[in-house]
Amino acid sequence: MCPNIFVHIVYKIGEKRCPAHCPINLQKTLMYIINVFYESLHVDSPPHKPWLINSYAHGTSLYSLLPMTVGQTLDASVQRWPDREAVVFVQDGIRKTFVQFQQDVSLNPAYQVKEVEFTLKKVQCKAVVCPTSFKSQNFCEMLREICPEINTTPTETLNLKSSRLPDLRMVIVIDSKQPGMLHFQDVMQAGESRHQKELMDVQRKLSFDEPINIQFTSGTTGSPKGATLSHHNIVNNAYYTGLRMGYERRPQVRVCVSVPLYHCFGSVVGGMCMAVHGITLVFPSTGYDSHANLKAIQDERCNVVYGTPTMYTDLLSQNDAHKYDISSIEAGKSTFMFSLNLCVYIMFLQLLYGTTENSPITFLGFPQDTDDLKVNTVGCIMPHTEAKVVDPISGEMVPLGASGELLIRGSCVMLGYWNDPEKTREVIAEDRWYRTGDTASLDSMGYCRIEGRIKDMIIRGGENIYPAEIEEFLYTHPKVREVQVVGVKDERLGEQVCACIRLREGRTSTAEEIRGFCKGQISHFKIPKYVMFVDSYPLTASGKIKKNVLKGEMEKKLGL
């Protein structure tokens, strides 16, 4: 076992050290590492020596793929753990066991009218089930704006006819009665035994290779694409994720879920892991709230936390975090861009890498040592998955350790983009290799390092610069809370490096200080010419930073 895993149990948040009464049950933590850490290093066994000889990795496994549909996996869990809690909604005071959850019967809640219309039309949606509103979004009003015919459609006809959404036939509202729309309970009560039998007959005929989830990617440019995932995709991705996390060997796992359910992290790593492994999902609040998370971890005794890097930053930066008993936490799971300037004393992080098109996880594991947090090392290849790194121009595989475009092939790769064969062919070749668009490298132990997006690459006077490298260096500055690096136009060199920095609360800095920090530490041409201090970043509906929008904003502010 790597001895350096303990080095950063006590780390710094800026200039603050972790409290002396750091809430770690050392014996429990050691057992967790013994049970889980080795699987994370490799696939089914730890790597005793380097095993890669070129930039190609294949995740072998003793565990066979599951030939099951989503419904079959949930049925199996209900039979195995009928009275175990499946979900807990803390804010609403709702708890449901697996039996109760099965008896219950998405649109992205952040979507605006244009996005709602686009997605419903793209998938030829026939029925929408939604609440009246969520936070600031009023779905009923949005649907009426898109389909004014709702106002004149008799509810009893169940046959809406809309000019803008010709396939849509009905809207079912779960929490109120609305003119021209059906109430959820009325629909349920209208069901008869013959309908239940018809439903069961359909379920028995389903193939696990059929599509079950059209997951719209929140692209930063153009219209979102509908990544079509099969039962096989998401059931097995959740299955192997849970195995690598050690869920099957532990009596009960309670996960604090901070991430939304409308993309793959929440729906597969959360919802599908619940259906496959019988874990309990605890939702602290309807929207992310760091104090609600801390309270939920304390009151519900959560032992795993799902979150994005920013969520962990907020969680651990709370001045009153020490007031909460979070000793139950054993592990955290985060996407790959994790800032080193965090206190990780409450958990051992498993870093992951994936894309919506890969269902989503392709690399997962504990870092080999704390240096991995600096360089975006994201663990080892998942079972029954292949990865290779190629030259993005020639397509030839690069030498081991060299940078190139990361390609993925295996059971995780999506069926394709819904009704968009042209876009599908752009990313999936005839041999089924999926082009991620990310630059990466593999080391001899099989660990993957994510270096950035090919499209984000800055070309400054002929020098290729990857923003992720500069971002990770700037994260080591004690005053920097978050940073995004973009290329802005330059008449002479083509592009210049611009660092957009969010400072830690109560801190001040100058562009000269930041550039001085870089001198002698990174190549001169990578040192940002422009340093801009910002309060926030433009985000997509799923919380991804819109770098193209950020680039435009900076060019406007700089008068370029």
N, C-alpha and C positions, 0 to 999 in steps of 0.2 A: 504494500500500500504506500502511496506517495506520502512521505512525512510532512511535506509542505502544506497539506490540506488544512492543518491547524494554524498556520502562520497568521491568517487574517481573521481568526475568531474575534480578536479585538482589533478594530480598525478605527479610522478617523472619519468623522463627518466634519470636513473643514478642519477646524482646530479643536473640535470637541472630541474627547475620547469616550468610549462606551462606559457606562456606569460600572462601578466595582461589583454591584450585585447583578451582573449580567445573567439573565434567566436561562441558563443552559443546564439541562440534566445530562451530565457528561456520560453517565453509563448508558442512558437511552440513546444518546447521539452516537456513541461508539457502536452500539448494536445496529443502529440504522445504517451506518457506513459499512459495517461488515456484511450486512444482508444485501445492500443495494449497490455499493460503490463499485464492486467488481463488474457487475453487469453493465454499468455505465461506461467502464473503461473500454470494453470491447462489445461483443454481442451476447454470447452465452458464457464466456470465460474471460478472465483478464489477460491482456497481452504480456507475456513474459519477456518477449523480445520484439524488435521491429519485424513487421510482417508485410509491409508494402514494399515493392521494388519499383513501382511506377505510379503514375497518378490515376490509379484505378483501385476502387475498394468495393468489395462485395460482402454484404451483411449476411453471413450464414447463420443458421439457427437450428436447434434441436426441436423447436416448437413449430408445428405445422400451421399453415394459414387456416383461418376459420372459414368454412363454407356455409356461412349463415347470413341471413338478412338482419336488418336492424330490429324488426319485430321479434324474430326468433331469439336474439340475444337478450332483449328485455324480458321475454317470457321465461328464459332460463334463469335470469337473476331473480325474478319474482318467485319462482319455485324454490330457489336456493335461500333467499333472504326475504321472505314475505313481510316480516315485521320490522325490518331494518329501515331507518330513515333514508329516503332517497334524496329529498330536497328540503331545505329550510330557508324560508324567506323571512329574515329577521324583522325587517321594517314592517311587514304586513302581519306578522305573527302566524304565518302559515307553515305547517309541518305536514309532510306526506310520507307514508311508508311506501315501499315498492308496490304493494298491492293497491294502495290508494292512488299512487301515481299512474299506474297502468290503467286505472278506471277513468282517469281524466283524458280528455282528449288532449314565415315571418318576413314580415317586411322589416327591413332595417329601420329601427325607430328614429334614426337621425335623418332619413331621407326627406328631401324637399319634394314639392309637387312634380317637378320635371323628372326627378329620379324615380319616383313612384310610378309615373306613367310609363317611363321607358322600360322598367323591369317587368311590370305586369304585361305590357304588350309583347315584350321579347319572349317571355315564356308562355304566351297565350293562356294566361291565367283565367280559369273559369269561376273561381270562388275565392273571396278574401275573407279571412277570419282575423279580426283585429279588435283592440279596445277602442273606446271612443277617442282617447287621447293618451299620450305618454309624454310627460314633462312638457315641453313647449310645442310638441307636435299634435295637432288635432287631425286625426286620420279621417274621421267622418267628413269634416269640412273639406279636406284635401280631395277625397274621393268625389264629393259633390262638385267640386270645381272641375275635376277631370271629366266626370260623368253627370252633367246636369239632369240627365234622364232619370236619375234616381228619385228626384223629387216628384215625378209623375208616374212612377212605376208602382202598381198595386202590390203590396207585400205578398199577398196570397198567390200571385202568379209565379213567383220564384224564377222569373225570366226577364232579367234586365237586358235591355238592348241599347248599347252605347256606340256612338259613332267613332269615338276616339279609342275605345277598348272593345272591339267587336266580339271578342271571345268571352268577356266577363258576363256572367249570368246572375251572380248574387253576391251580396255583402252580408257577412254574419258578424254581429257585434256582440262581444262577450259580457259587457258590463252595463248596457243601457238599451232602451228601446228607441229606435230612430226611424222616422218615416222613410219608406222605401227600402228598409234594410231588415234583416231577420235577427231575432235575438237568439243567442246560443242555446239557451235552455229550451226554447220553442222547437229548435231544430232537433235537439236530443230527444225531446218527448215525442216528436213526430216519427222517430225511428221505431220500426216493428221488428219482431223476431226474424222475419224473412230477410230484412236488411242486414241484420247481424250475421245471418248464415251466408248471405252473398259476400259480405266483407271477409268472412273467414275463408270462403272458397277462393277469393282473389289472393289473399295472403298466402295460402298454401301453394298457389301456382307461381308466386313470385320467384324470380331467379336472383341470386346474390350478385349477378353481373349487371342487373338493371340499374338505371339511375335512380337515386333517392334524394339527392340534394343538388340544387342549382345554386351555387355560392357565387354571388356577384362580387368580383374583385373591385376594390376601391382604387382604381387606377388614378394617377395624378393628372393624366391627360386623356382626352377623348371620353367616349361613353364606356361605362363598366362592362366587363365581359363576364358571361355566365359560366364559370367553371363547373362542369357537370361531373359530380362524384357518384360512384356506385355504392351499393351496400358493401361490396367487397373492399372498396377503398377505405371507407371510414370505420367499418367494424375492425378491420385488421390494424389500421393505424392506431386506433384506441387500444386494441389488444396488446400490441407490442410496446406502446407507450406505458401502459400500466405495468407490464412485466418489468420493464426497465426501471420504473419507479418503485418496484417492490410491493405493489398493491396486493398481489395474490398471497404473499407470505405474512401479511399482517392481519390482525383480528378485525380491525375496522379503521377505515381512513376517512377523515373529515377534512374536506378541502374548502378553504375560503376562496370563493370565486370573485375576483375583482374585474375580470375581463368580460366584455359583452358577449352575448350568445349569438349574435347575428353574423359572426365570422368564425373561422375554423378553430381558433384557439378555444373559444368558449363552447362551441357546439360539439366538436370532436374530442378534444383533450379534456373538456369538462363533461358535457352531456353524454357522449358515447362511452367515455371511461366509466361513468356512473352505470350505464346500461350493461356494459361488459363485465366490469369488475366489482360492482356492488358498492362503490364508494358513495359517501354522502356529500352532496354539494350544499354549501352554506352561502347564501347570497346576502351580504350585509345591508345593502340598500339598492334602490332602483338605479341610481347613478353612483359613480365612484366617489367615495367619501372616506378619507384616510382614518378619521376618528371612528366612523362606523365599522371600518375594517378591524381596527384594534379592539374595539368592544366585542365584535363578533368572534374574533380569535379567542379572546378571554372567556366569554360566556359560553361559547359552543365548543370550546376545547379543540379548535382546529389544529391539525398537525402538518398540513401542507397549505401553501399559499400560491395561487396563480396570479401572475401580474406582469405588466410591462415594466421596462426599466424606470419610466417616469413614475409609475405607481409605487415602486419600491422606494424611489427617492423621496416621494411625499410621505410614505408610511414611516420611514426611518428618520425623517427630518423633523417630525413633530416634537415640539418642546416638552410635551407631557407624555411622550411614549413610555417613559419609565414607570408611569403610574399604572400601566396595564400589565396584568399577568399573562405573558405570552410564552410561558415555559413549555406549552404543549407543542410548539412548532418544531418540526424536525427537518423540513425541507421546503425549498421554494423552487418554483419553475418560472423561468423568464425567457423572453425572446432574446436574440443574440446580442443586441447592442446594449450591453450592460455597463454602466459607468463604474470605473474603479473607485471613484470617490464616494463610496457608500460604506456604511457600516453593515457587515454581514454577520455580526455576532449572533443573530437570532436564528440563522438558518444556514444550511449548506445548499448552495444554489446548484440546480441542474440547468445548464444553458442549452437551449434548443435552437435549431434552425429548420425552417420549412417555408413552404409557400401554399397558398390556397390550392393551387393546381396539383400539389402533392399530398393533399388530404389530411393534415398539412405537414407532419414532421418527417424529416429525412435524416437529421443528425440530432443526437440527444445524449447528454451525459454530464457528469461532474467535470470541472476543469482538472487537468492533470496537476496543476499547481496554480498559485495565485497570479502568476504572470499571464496565464491564459485569459484572465479577465481583461488584461490590457489589450490583447491582440485579437479579441473576438473569436477565440477557439471555442467551437460549439459542440464538442463531443464526437462520438463515433457513429458510423453509419448504422441505420436501423436494419433489423432483420429483413431478409428477402428484398433488399434494395441494393441497387448498384449506383455508384457515383464515379465520374471521371472528370478530369480537368483538361480542357482543350484550348488550343489557340483559337480565339474568336473569329479570326479571319480564315485560316486554313482548315480549321476543324481537326487538326492533328493533336494527339495527346502530348501534353508538355511534360518535361522531366519531373520526377518527384520533387516536391518542394517549390516548384515554379508556379507563378500565378497564371491564371487563365479563366475561361468561363466554366462554371460548374454545370454539369449535366447530370440528370437523374433518370434512372429507369427502374421499373419494378411494379409491384402490386399497388403502390401508392399513387401512381400517375393517373391523373383524371382521364375520363373518357374523351374529353374534348370540350371546346367552348360551345355552348348551346346554340344550335342553328347558325354556326359561324365556321364553316370548314376552312375558309381562307386564313382566319386568325389562328385556328388550330394547327394548320400546316406550318405556320410561322414558328411555332414553339415545339411541336412534336414531329420528329422525323419519321420516316417509314419504319425505321428500326426501333421506334418507340422511345428513343432518348428525348427527354424534355429539357429544353434550354431555359435555365433559370434567369439568365441575364445578369447574374451576380458573378463577380470576380472572387476567386478563392484559390486555396492551395491545400494540398494534403501532405502530412508528414509521414515518416516511416512507421509510426505507431498507429496510423489510421485516423488521426485527429484532423478535423477540417478547420481551416481558418478562413473566415469570411472577410473580404477586404473592401467590398463596396459594390456599387452598381455600375455596369459598363456605361449606361447612359449618363451617370452622374460624373464620369471621368472629366477632369478639367485638362485641357490642352493649352499649356502656357508656353508659347515660343517653341513648340515642338516637344516639350517635356510632358509626359503623361503623369497626371497627379490624381490619386484616389482620395476623395474627401474623407473617407472613413479613417485613413491613417492619421490625418491631421486632427480629426475630431478626437480620436482616442488619446492622442498626445495632449491636447488641450484639456481633456477631462482630468488630467493629473494636476492642473493648476488648482490650488486650494480655494480660489474664489469662484471658480466656474461650476455652475450647477448643470447646465445643458449647453450644448454647442452643435450647430449645424454649419457645415462648410459648403459653399456653392461657388461656381465659377461665374464671374460677371464679365461682360464684354470689355475688351481693351483694343484700341485702334492699332497699336504696334505689335502686341504679343498675341492677339486673338482673345485670350481670356486671362483674368487675374483671379487670385484666390481671395475670397471674402469669408471671414468667420463671423457668424451671427451668434452671439453669446448671451445666455441668460445667467446672470450672476446669482450667487447665493444670497439669501435674505440678509439685508443689512450691510452688504459689501459694496464697495465701489472700486472701479478700476479705470484704466485708460488704454487706448490702443497702443501707446508706446510701451506700457507695462507688459501687455500680452505679447507684442512682437519681441520685446527684450527677453521674455521667458523662453521664446522659441530659439533665439540665436544660440548656435553651438549645439543645439539638441536635435534639430531636424534640418534637412537640406535647405539652403538659402532660398531656392525657388519655390519651396513649399510653405515658407513663412507668409502668412496672410498680408497682402498689401493693404486690405481694408479690414477693419475690425469694427463691427456694429453691435451695439448692446440693445437687446430686445426684451420685451416682456413676455412674448408668446410667439408661436409659430402658426402659420396657416395649416389647417388639418383637413384630412378627408373625413368622410362619415365614420370610418372605423378607427380614426385616431392616428393615421399615418401622416407624416409631415409632407406637405406639397412643396417639394424642392423647386419645381419649376415656377410656382407662384412666389415663393420666397426669393428666388433669383430675380424675378421681375420687380418685386418690391424694393430690393436692395439697389438695383440699377436705377430705379426712379429716384430713390433717396440720394444716391450718389451723383445724379445728373448725368448718367452715362448714356 
